[in-house]
């Protein structure tokens, strides 16, 4: 039953009444602009639009039009409490001497029947003389329309506003978007990302969807389906819609969505309840879902629905206008009797249908039970009548008091200033609707329940929403349980407060939190991959790539571990990386260090042997000083390999490569000088040779010094421009952080290495060309072998060095230094040591100058 509650102000009769009855005139032209308190489209479920007019007749309930009696008998006025609340509020106002003294408020109530044409007719009736349907013409000067308390559903109030806004009639319209945002907060609170949407197939359902779908998308929530219910509640039209709904029933049942968000105008839920009857009759699977509905929703008491099981809505959650219980309201309800409500045109239908009896003197059949008139409202189940004031009724209550306080301010203002806002001298009963705006905007008062009623800066009635959990019982009764609160004025993050422990879910969920997702969610170690053609809430789960992880369920994407961490085997956690470098504490480091020390000691022994036998022919031959320089450089080569072992530091990084490069260049320069000396010595033995003047120590020392200085210059430039430094390589190895020496400039490193290769190549070439000289004087043969070993080692070093990481790369370089140095030592000095130590008889001048 769609009711438009019209609050009416009744004044004492005076002489103006006679003047009006004798003179009928058209009123002033209404201003064709929208009033300040209403914008088209800014309506919500459960809105309160207030309109008032002055009236002299006693308070009455307007009877239903005769042509609608048949349709009206199909339902009992579930919202009869709204009518009684208005009566209660008006009686409170009239009984309060501090509000509008000597002025009596009255009211009329009209029925819109959820039909636009009846709403328009009722609204135009307010603009006409009583009992004379002539809009804009009236002969009753004391019937001055001031404000209207609109209907339960949005369409009723909006249809009324289409006419009443031309007269700038004030309306109090809460912002409907608060409920939508509250529902989204609720979905996020319970992590529901896959829901169904239900709305009527009309303009208001379109607006609901247009407002909600973007909010859902912005919050990472998707909709599984959109069900549009028929526009009307009349049974003849519903029969045809059952077959269409039946086709969608399998979608409702089989959908992964366990949560349905419904635009809760009564026709929507009535149709769903009626459809449930058909589903039960056809033995279809019960629809066990969680319903989230907006504030207009309530259990209407259609006869057909009274026979149905409301268990389908057990555990539903709705947003209801915040309500309190004004003192004396329940006592007032207990006094309501048909005999005492003679002006109430609705009480007979309500009483007969609620108590299933008849108040008429003559019964239609012997089966029909007569009403005693003493039945108690508190004995009715909640589906028929509730004793606690609902949110809708509380809106009616506050609206009546708000208008009364605004009129009181006008009355007080006139009494003090004897003038209206527009400056004209008027009587109180000639107040125009637009004159209430200024006073409503600044109004603020405490009602009898202790709540403050006022408007915010957007001219919206300030008030939150209660979150109601509906608990149903097999006998058709239900209770409302307040489980949370939606407060638009609260700070961010506190707008929605929910007590999870108080919520009762539908029985099909066995009192566990219902899941409502398209996917159960990817486990840790996996991330979402969008399915083609599906909404973003539906996805596949793919493992995280190496080096990335997801430690929570249903993560949109894997995240990269910090640089000093790596992902574990299951890709669901980051583990700190181990710091690694070639250490003296590990077997590889110890082995290489021992090899370096052993090689150093062997070289020292060789050096000592040559010093001890320095005066022997084999030591003197081929420049003794070059032999000492070569042995000293080899000693340093073995020692410089130790710089590569241990944790790199600033000093060691500066010395590593440069020391190695310079020392090896000295050794190779010495080998080259020895080779050139051998060649020049044999060339000088030819008669008339001019090469004899080049044979000597000065040329050999010049060769060693000049070629070594070139390498020293390269290293000096390297250190001055881009010196090596300690660094941490966090990317080369997945589970380790490599502490290493960054070469600073790779070009300079390979330049120094290339120069050593150049020296080795020249030495090898010269020695190879001199290999056929007489054996007794030919040291070039051994130099050829040593350079062959040297070049082979360092040619293998480059690709191996580039293909390894971390400590292995350092070990490769150390090994190359040791092997190449040992090659020089063994190939050049082992034959001489053999003669000195084992064949001393060969260590003579005669043997050295002997020819084959």
Secondary structure as the mmCIF struct_conf table of DSSP 4:
data_model
#
loop_
_struct_conf.conf_type_id
_struct_conf.id
_struct_conf.beg_label_comp_id
_struct_conf.beg_label_asym_id
_struct_conf.beg_label_seq_id
_struct_conf.end_label_comp_id
_struct_conf.end_label_asym_id
_struct_conf.end_label_seq_id
STRN STRN1 UNK A 3 UNK A 10
TURN_TY1_P TURN_TY1_P1 UNK A 15 UNK A 15
HELX_RH_AL_P HELX_RH_AL_P1 UNK A 16 UNK A 22
STRN STRN2 UNK A 25 UNK A 26
HELX_LH_PP_P HELX_LH_PP_P1 UNK A 27 UNK A 31
BEND BEND1 UNK A 33 UNK A 33
TURN_TY1_P TURN_TY1_P2 UNK A 36 UNK A 37
TURN_TY1_P TURN_TY1_P3 UNK A 40 UNK A 41
TURN_TY1_P TURN_TY1_P4 UNK A 45 UNK A 46
STRN STRN3 UNK A 48 UNK A 48
STRN STRN4 UNK A 52 UNK A 54
BEND BEND2 UNK A 57 UNK A 57
HELX_LH_PP_P HELX_LH_PP_P2 UNK A 58 UNK A 59
HELX_LH_PP_P HELX_LH_PP_P3 UNK A 61 UNK A 65
HELX_RH_3T_P HELX_RH_3T_P1 UNK A 66 UNK A 68
HELX_RH_AL_P HELX_RH_AL_P2 UNK A 69 UNK A 72
TURN_TY1_P TURN_TY1_P5 UNK A 73 UNK A 74
STRN STRN5 UNK A 75 UNK A 76
TURN_TY1_P TURN_TY1_P6 UNK A 78 UNK A 79
HELX_RH_AL_P HELX_RH_AL_P3 UNK A 80 UNK A 94
TURN_TY1_P TURN_TY1_P7 UNK A 95 UNK A 95
TURN_TY1_P TURN_TY1_P8 UNK A 97 UNK A 98
BEND BEND3 UNK A 99 UNK A 100
TURN_TY1_P TURN_TY1_P9 UNK A 101 UNK A 102
STRN STRN6 UNK A 104 UNK A 111
TURN_TY1_P TURN_TY1_P10 UNK A 113 UNK A 114
HELX_RH_AL_P HELX_RH_AL_P4 UNK A 116 UNK A 126
TURN_TY1_P TURN_TY1_P11 UNK A 127 UNK A 127
BEND BEND4 UNK A 128 UNK A 128
TURN_TY1_P TURN_TY1_P12 UNK A 130 UNK A 131
BEND BEND5 UNK A 132 UNK A 132
TURN_TY1_P TURN_TY1_P13 UNK A 135 UNK A 136
STRN STRN7 UNK A 137 UNK A 138
BEND BEND6 UNK A 139 UNK A 139
TURN_TY1_P TURN_TY1_P14 UNK A 141 UNK A 142
STRN STRN8 UNK A 144 UNK A 145
STRN STRN9 UNK A 147 UNK A 147
STRN STRN10 UNK A 149 UNK A 149
BEND BEND7 UNK A 152 UNK A 153
HELX_RH_AL_P HELX_RH_AL_P5 UNK A 154 UNK A 164
HELX_RH_3T_P HELX_RH_3T_P2 UNK A 165 UNK A 167
TURN_TY1_P TURN_TY1_P15 UNK A 168 UNK A 168
STRN STRN11 UNK A 170 UNK A 170
STRN STRN12 UNK A 172 UNK A 172
TURN_TY1_P TURN_TY1_P16 UNK A 176 UNK A 176
HELX_RH_AL_P HELX_RH_AL_P6 UNK A 177 UNK A 189
TURN_TY1_P TURN_TY1_P17 UNK A 190 UNK A 191
STRN STRN13 UNK A 194 UNK A 200
BEND BEND8 UNK A 201 UNK A 202
HELX_RH_AL_P HELX_RH_AL_P7 UNK A 203 UNK A 218
TURN_TY1_P TURN_TY1_P18 UNK A 219 UNK A 220
STRN STRN14 UNK A 222 UNK A 229
HELX_LH_PP_P HELX_LH_PP_P4 UNK A 230 UNK A 230
BEND BEND9 UNK A 231 UNK A 231
HELX_RH_AL_P HELX_RH_AL_P8 UNK A 235 UNK A 254
BEND BEND10 UNK A 256 UNK A 256
STRN STRN15 UNK A 259 UNK A 262
HELX_RH_AL_P HELX_RH_AL_P9 UNK A 266 UNK A 281
TURN_TY1_P TURN_TY1_P19 UNK A 282 UNK A 283
HELX_LH_PP_P HELX_LH_PP_P5 UNK A 284 UNK A 286
STRN STRN16 UNK A 290 UNK A 293
TURN_TY1_P TURN_TY1_P20 UNK A 295 UNK A 296
STRN STRN17 UNK A 301 UNK A 302
HELX_RH_AL_P HELX_RH_AL_P10 UNK A 303 UNK A 306
TURN_TY1_P TURN_TY1_P21 UNK A 307 UNK A 307
BEND BEND11 UNK A 308 UNK A 308
HELX_RH_3T_P HELX_RH_3T_P3 UNK A 310 UNK A 313
TURN_TY1_P TURN_TY1_P22 UNK A 314 UNK A 315
STRN STRN18 UNK A 317 UNK A 321
TURN_TY1_P TURN_TY1_P23 UNK A 327 UNK A 328
HELX_RH_AL_P HELX_RH_AL_P11 UNK A 329 UNK A 334
TURN_TY1_P TURN_TY1_P24 UNK A 335 UNK A 335
HELX_RH_3T_P HELX_RH_3T_P4 UNK A 338 UNK A 340
TURN_TY1_P TURN_TY1_P25 UNK A 342 UNK A 343
BEND BEND12 UNK A 345 UNK A 346
HELX_RH_AL_P HELX_RH_AL_P12 UNK A 347 UNK A 355
TURN_TY1_P TURN_TY1_P26 UNK A 356 UNK A 356
STRN STRN19 UNK A 358 UNK A 358
BEND BEND13 UNK A 360 UNK A 362
BEND BEND14 UNK A 364 UNK A 368
HELX_LH_PP_P HELX_LH_PP_P6 UNK A 369 UNK A 369
STRN STRN20 UNK A 370 UNK A 370
HELX_LH_PP_P HELX_LH_PP_P7 UNK A 371 UNK A 371
BEND BEND15 UNK A 373 UNK A 373
HELX_RH_3T_P HELX_RH_3T_P5 UNK A 377 UNK A 379
BEND BEND16 UNK A 380 UNK A 380
TURN_TY1_P TURN_TY1_P27 UNK A 382 UNK A 384
BEND BEND17 UNK A 387 UNK A 388
HELX_LH_PP_P HELX_LH_PP_P8 UNK A 389 UNK A 390
HELX_RH_AL_P HELX_RH_AL_P13 UNK A 391 UNK A 417
BEND BEND18 UNK A 418 UNK A 419
TURN_TY1_P TURN_TY1_P28 UNK A 421 UNK A 422
BEND BEND19 UNK A 423 UNK A 423
HELX_RH_3T_P HELX_RH_3T_P6 UNK A 428 UNK A 430
HELX_RH_3T_P HELX_RH_3T_P7 UNK A 433 UNK A 435
HELX_RH_AL_P HELX_RH_AL_P14 UNK A 436 UNK A 441
TURN_TY1_P TURN_TY1_P29 UNK A 442 UNK A 442
STRN STRN21 UNK A 444 UNK A 446
TURN_TY1_P TURN_TY1_P30 UNK A 448 UNK A 449
BEND BEND20 UNK A 450 UNK A 450
STRN STRN22 UNK A 452 UNK A 454
STRN STRN23 UNK A 455 UNK A 455
TURN_TY1_P TURN_TY1_P31 UNK A 457 UNK A 458
BEND BEND21 UNK A 459 UNK A 459
STRN STRN24 UNK A 461 UNK A 461
STRN STRN25 UNK A 465 UNK A 472
TURN_TY1_P TURN_TY1_P32 UNK A 474 UNK A 475
BEND BEND22 UNK A 476 UNK A 476
STRN STRN26 UNK A 478 UNK A 486
TURN_TY1_P TURN_TY1_P33 UNK A 488 UNK A 489
BEND BEND23 UNK A 490 UNK A 490
HELX_LH_PP_P HELX_LH_PP_P9 UNK A 491 UNK A 491
TURN_TY1_P TURN_TY1_P34 UNK A 492 UNK A 493
BEND BEND24 UNK A 495 UNK A 495
STRN STRN27 UNK A 496 UNK A 498
HELX_RH_3T_P HELX_RH_3T_P8 UNK A 500 UNK A 502
HELX_RH_3T_P HELX_RH_3T_P9 UNK A 507 UNK A 509
TURN_TY1_P TURN_TY1_P35 UNK A 510 UNK A 511
BEND BEND25 UNK A 512 UNK A 512
HELX_LH_PP_P HELX_LH_PP_P10 UNK A 513 UNK A 515
BEND BEND26 UNK A 518 UNK A 519
HELX_LH_PP_P HELX_LH_PP_P11 UNK A 522 UNK A 523
TURN_TY1_P TURN_TY1_P36 UNK A 524 UNK A 525
STRN STRN28 UNK A 526 UNK A 530
HELX_LH_PP_P HELX_LH_PP_P12 UNK A 531 UNK A 531
TURN_TY1_P TURN_TY1_P37 UNK A 532 UNK A 533
BEND BEND27 UNK A 534 UNK A 534
TURN_TY1_P TURN_TY1_P38 UNK A 536 UNK A 537
STRN STRN29 UNK A 539 UNK A 543
HELX_LH_PP_P HELX_LH_PP_P13 UNK A 544 UNK A 545
TURN_TY1_P TURN_TY1_P39 UNK A 546 UNK A 547
STRN STRN30 UNK A 548 UNK A 549
BEND BEND28 UNK A 552 UNK A 552
TURN_TY1_P TURN_TY1_P40 UNK A 553 UNK A 554
BEND BEND29 UNK A 556 UNK A 557
STRN STRN31 UNK A 559 UNK A 560
HELX_LH_PP_P HELX_LH_PP_P14 UNK A 561 UNK A 562
TURN_TY1_P TURN_TY1_P41 UNK A 563 UNK A 564
STRN STRN32 UNK A 565 UNK A 567
TURN_TY1_P TURN_TY1_P42 UNK A 569 UNK A 570
BEND BEND30 UNK A 571 UNK A 572
STRN STRN33 UNK A 574 UNK A 576
HELX_LH_PP_P HELX_LH_PP_P15 UNK A 577 UNK A 577
STRN STRN34 UNK A 578 UNK A 580
TURN_TY1_P TURN_TY1_P43 UNK A 584 UNK A 585
BEND BEND31 UNK A 586 UNK A 586
HELX_RH_AL_P HELX_RH_AL_P15 UNK A 587 UNK A 612
TURN_TY1_P TURN_TY1_P44 UNK A 613 UNK A 615
BEND BEND32 UNK A 616 UNK A 616
HELX_RH_AL_P HELX_RH_AL_P16 UNK A 617 UNK A 620
TURN_TY1_P TURN_TY1_P45 UNK A 621 UNK A 622
HELX_RH_AL_P HELX_RH_AL_P17 UNK A 624 UNK A 640
HELX_RH_3T_P HELX_RH_3T_P10 UNK A 641 UNK A 644
BEND BEND33 UNK A 645 UNK A 647
HELX_RH_AL_P HELX_RH_AL_P18 UNK A 650 UNK A 684
TURN_TY1_P TURN_TY1_P46 UNK A 685 UNK A 685
BEND BEND34 UNK A 686 UNK A 686
TURN_TY1_P TURN_TY1_P47 UNK A 687 UNK A 688
HELX_RH_3T_P HELX_RH_3T_P11 UNK A 690 UNK A 694
BEND BEND35 UNK A 696 UNK A 696
HELX_RH_AL_P HELX_RH_AL_P19 UNK A 697 UNK A 721
BEND BEND36 UNK A 722 UNK A 722
STRN STRN35 UNK A 725 UNK A 729
BEND BEND37 UNK A 731 UNK A 735
STRN STRN36 UNK A 736 UNK A 742
BEND BEND38 UNK A 744 UNK A 744
HELX_RH_AL_P HELX_RH_AL_P20 UNK A 746 UNK A 769
TURN_TY1_P TURN_TY1_P48 UNK A 770 UNK A 772
BEND BEND39 UNK A 773 UNK A 773
TURN_TY1_P TURN_TY1_P49 UNK A 775 UNK A 777
HELX_RH_AL_P HELX_RH_AL_P21 UNK A 780 UNK A 803
TURN_TY1_P TURN_TY1_P50 UNK A 806 UNK A 806
HELX_RH_AL_P HELX_RH_AL_P22 UNK A 807 UNK A 833
HELX_RH_PI_P HELX_RH_PI_P1 UNK A 834 UNK A 838
HELX_RH_3T_P HELX_RH_3T_P12 UNK A 840 UNK A 842
BEND BEND40 UNK A 844 UNK A 844
HELX_RH_AL_P HELX_RH_AL_P23 UNK A 845 UNK A 849
#
